[in-house]
Amino acid sequence: MKEEEIRPKELLDRYLELSAKDGAALDSKNFVEIDCPACHAKDSKTQFKKNNYTYKKCPHCNSLFCSPRPSQKQLDSLYFGSESSKYWSNVFFPSVAEARREKLFRPKAQKIARMIQEKKMNVTSICDVGAGYGLFLQEIQNVLPKVKLYAIEPDSTSAEQCRKKNIETLVATAESSEEWSNKFDLVISSEVIEHVFDLKKFIE
């Protein structure tokens, strides 16, 4: 697989341009200092700055992270209403959807099916957190046709695409999806954790 197949340069450059503008528009006075999000060490050191954001590296686990960083409220404003978010949902992802299905989602679904079989797991329901357009769940359905599928997706445009595929969908973030607590045999989340504000709360 070549990166150009799932991230065409022209589309990616435009997305990064919009993301930089959205990030620059946030009020840094509301940013919050954080400890290492992986091991919670407090003695991380500044490594570099990019687009006026400071990146630190943890000397204990080598995690690289942004601090100070946007608050939860500021991140929500980016993911649920920014120009870069709209561009991703309406232009970028639809343009690469089938390539991602073939190159990423299908092999991953097959790997999960093998894992369930090898570990003799009794899985009758699967939820994908951050399901996007539901393509990954469609591929899961192809290899596990008897499993009931669910999606948690905060973007309303993407959530509607899931519903069009007959996937029961909750429009929410993982952190605000308490109504679906303990509902599934298996929960999957891919390319999401790097976007969340509170890792512990997300995983819980």
Secondary structure, DSSP 8 states (H G I E B T S, - for coil): --HHHHS-HHHHHHHHHHHHHHHHTS-GGG-B----TTT--S--EEEEEETTEEEEE-TTT--EEESSB--HHHHHHHHHH-HHHHHIIIIIHHHHHHHHIIIIIHHHHHHHHHHHHHTT---SEEEEET-TTSHHHHHHHHH-TTSEEEEE-S-HHHHHHHHHTT-EEE-S-GGG-GGGTT--SEEE--S-GGG-S-HHHHH-
